């Protein structure tokens, strides 16, 4: 089966080369860019990627636009800071030769503070990324988007490597944007943010990922990763509380 790899980008020059190099086996590489000012497009051209420029729609809608624009029905959706491992590449080629399912999940391994996280929240982080577009599509979520399939996905061997080289400072900046978008989504869905949720949600999250999911085995990077996730949970509901109060004051 012919495969299109689709990647959405904006100023992704620092990560894109490794990403595209890992998917040279695909029949098509499609890069959907939303206004890069660095060398993102030059790198894409070096890998003979087809480039489509599209204003930013939000994560879910942007990724679905890329899927719809692909030349082939089988698509592999990647972020610019993700790399297909050799074992995952072989698994993808095997199933495309004789598909046993119409959608496939893969384990996503995150690199954080110089360490590949193999426990806790960071692994296996199953992600549905390879699918026939007649059977799956991206959700419309502006953040924490996901692929929704009308078939049960199978699982592939091999890791999708999320090799972000972000500093803690940049990571926190990104998470600040994400939690703001999440708060907006929660408000639109009519969710509430009481004291109990603000306090209990981060605590339960820490217990789940640090102890039950063995995050402590990832050492200091694991502790920091889980702790920041708990902080994000608190911040999301704190921002939701602020939005609710603001709406009440305007009413």
C-alpha positions in Angstrom: 0.0 0.0 0.0 1.2 3.5 -0.8 1.9 5.6 2.2 1.8 9.4 2.8 3.6 10.8 5.8 2.0 14.0 7.0 3.7 16.6 9.2 2.4 20.0 10.4 5.1 22.6 11.0 5.9 26.1 12.1 9.5 27.1 12.7 10.4 23.4 13.2 13.8 23.6 11.5 15.7 22.3 14.6 13.8 19.0 14.6 12.5 18.4 11.1 15.6 16.9 9.5 15.7 13.9 11.8 11.9 13.4 11.5 11.9 13.4 7.7 15.1 11.3 7.4 13.3 8.5 9.4 10.4 8.3 6.9 12.3 8.2 3.6 10.6 4.9 2.9 7.2 6.6 2.3 5.9 7.2 -1.2 4.9 10.8 -0.2 6.0 13.2 2.5 3.6 16.1 3.0 4.5 19.1 5.1 1.7 21.5 6.0 3.3 24.7 7.2 1.7 27.6 9.0 4.1 30.5 8.4 7.6 29.3 9.3 10.3 32.0 9.2 13.3 29.7 9.9 14.7 26.9 7.6 11.8 24.6 7.9 10.7 24.8 4.3 14.3 24.5 3.0 14.7 21.3 4.9 11.4 20.0 3.6 12.5 20.7 0.1 15.8 18.8 0.6 13.7 15.7 1.4 11.5 16.3 -1.6 8.5 16.8 0.5 5.3 18.3 -1.0 4.7 21.6 0.8 1.2 23.1 1.5 1.0 26.4 3.3 -2.1 26.8 5.5 -3.0 29.3 8.2 -3.2 27.9 11.7 -6.5 26.2 12.4 -5.8 24.6 15.8 -4.0 21.3 16.3 -6.9 18.9 15.5 -8.2 20.8 12.4 -4.7 21.4 11.1 -3.8 17.7 11.3 -7.0 16.7 9.6 -6.4 19.2 6.9 -3.0 17.5 6.3 -4.7 14.1 6.2 -7.2 15.3 3.6 -4.5 16.9 1.5 -2.4 13.7 1.3 -2.1 11.8 -2.0 -2.6 8.4 -0.5 -5.4 6.9 1.7 -2.9 5.3 4.1 -1.4 8.1 6.2 1.2 8.2 9.0 0.8 11.4 11.1 3.9 12.7 12.8 4.9 15.8 14.7 8.1 17.5 13.6 10.0 16.4 16.7 9.1 12.8 16.3 11.3 10.1 14.7 10.3 6.6 13.5 12.7 4.0 15.0 14.1 1.3 12.8 12.0 -1.4 14.4 8.8 0.7 14.0 9.7 1.3 10.3 10.0 -2.4 9.7 6.6 -3.0 11.5 5.0 -0.3 9.3 6.3 -1.8 6.1 5.2 -5.2 7.1 1.6 -4.3 7.8 1.3 -2.1 4.7 2.3 -5.1 2.6 -0.7 -7.0 4.0 -2.9 -4.9 6.3 -4.6 -6.8 9.0 -6.4 -3.8 10.4 -7.3 -0.3 9.1 -5.8 1.6 12.0 -2.6 1.1 14.1 -1.3 2.4 17.4 2.3 2.7 18.3 4.2 3.2 21.5 5.5 6.7 21.9 8.8 7.1 23.9 9.5 10.5 25.2 13.0 12.0 25.8 13.0 14.3 28.8 16.0 15.9 30.6 18.3 13.7 28.5 16.7 10.4 29.3 14.2 8.2 27.4 11.3 7.7 29.8 10.2 4.1 30.0 7.7 4.3 32.8 5.2 6.7 34.3 3.2 9.0 32.1 5.9 9.0 29.4 5.6 5.3 28.2 4.2 3.5 26.4 1.9 6.4 25.6 0.0 4.5 22.9 -0.8 6.8 20.0 -2.9 6.0 16.9 -0.9 7.5 14.0 -1.1 5.0 11.1 -4.5 4.6 9.5 -6.6 4.4 6.4 -8.3 7.8 6.2 -11.7 6.3 5.3 -11.7 4.7 8.8 -10.3 7.4 11.1 -9.9 11.2 11.5 -8.4 13.7 13.9 -10.7 15.2 16.5 -11.4 19.0 16.3 -9.7 19.7 19.6 -7.5 22.7 19.6 -5.1 21.0 22.0 -4.5 17.3 23.1 -6.1 16.3 19.8 -6.5 12.6 19.0 -7.3 10.3 16.2 -10.8 8.9 16.4 -11.3 5.6 14.5 -14.5 3.7 13.7 -12.5 0.4 13.8 -10.5 -1.2 16.6 -6.8 -0.3 16.1 -4.1 -3.0 16.2 -0.7 -2.3 17.8 2.7 -2.1 16.1 6.0 -3.2 17.5 8.7 -0.5 17.8 8.8 3.0 19.2 7.9 6.3 17.9 10.6 8.5 19.4 9.6 11.9 20.7 13.0 13.4 20.8 12.2 17.0 21.9 15.3 18.9 22.9 13.3 21.6 24.8 14.7 23.2 27.9 12.5 23.3 31.0 11.9 26.9 30.3 10.5 26.3 26.8 8.6 23.2 28.0 6.9 25.3 30.6 6.1 28.0 28.1 4.4 25.4 25.8 2.5 23.9 28.7 1.3 27.3 29.7 -0.2 27.7 26.3 -1.7 24.2 26.3 -3.4 24.6 29.7 -4.9 27.9 28.6 -6.4 26.1 25.5 -7.6 23.3 27.7 -9.3 25.7 30.1 -11.1 27.3 27.1 -12.3 23.8 26.0 -13.5 22.9 29.5 -15.4 26.2 29.7 -17.1 25.6 26.4 -18.1 22.1 27.6 -19.7 23.6 30.8 -17.2 22.0 33.1 -16.7 23.3 36.7 -13.5 23.9 38.7 -14.1 23.5 42.5 -11.6 23.4 45.3 -11.8 19.6 45.4 -10.9 19.2 41.7 -8.0 21.7 42.1 -6.5 19.7 45.0 -7.4 16.1 44.3 -6.7 15.9 40.5 -3.0 16.6 40.8 -2.6 14.3 43.8 -4.3 11.4 42.1 -2.3 12.0 39.0 1.0 11.9 40.9 0.0 8.6 42.7 -1.1 7.0 39.4 2.0 7.9 37.3 4.8 8.0 39.9 3.9 4.9 41.9 1.5 2.7 40.1 3.0 3.3 36.6 6.5 3.2 38.2 7.6 6.7 37.2 10.2 6.6 40.0 12.2 4.1 37.9 13.0 6.9 35.5 15.0 8.7 38.2 15.1 12.5 38.5 13.7 13.1 34.9 10.8 10.9 35.8 10.0 12.8 39.0 10.2 16.1 37.2 8.1 14.9 34.3 5.3 13.6 36.5 5.4 16.6 38.8 5.1 19.0 35.9 2.1 17.0 34.6 0.5 17.4 38.1 1.2 21.1 38.0 -0.4 21.3 34.5 -3.5 19.7 35.9 -3.7 22.3 38.7 -3.1 25.2 36.3 -5.7 24.0 33.9 -8.5 24.0 36.5 -7.2 27.3 38.1 -7.5 28.9 34.7 -10.9 27.4 34.2 -11.9 28.9 37.6 -10.7 32.3 36.4 -12.7 32.1 33.2 -15.8 31.1 35.1 -15.4 34.1 37.5 -14.8 36.4 34.6 -17.9 35.2 32.8 -20.0 35.8 36.0 -18.7 39.3 36.4 -19.7 40.1 32.8 -23.2 38.6 33.2 
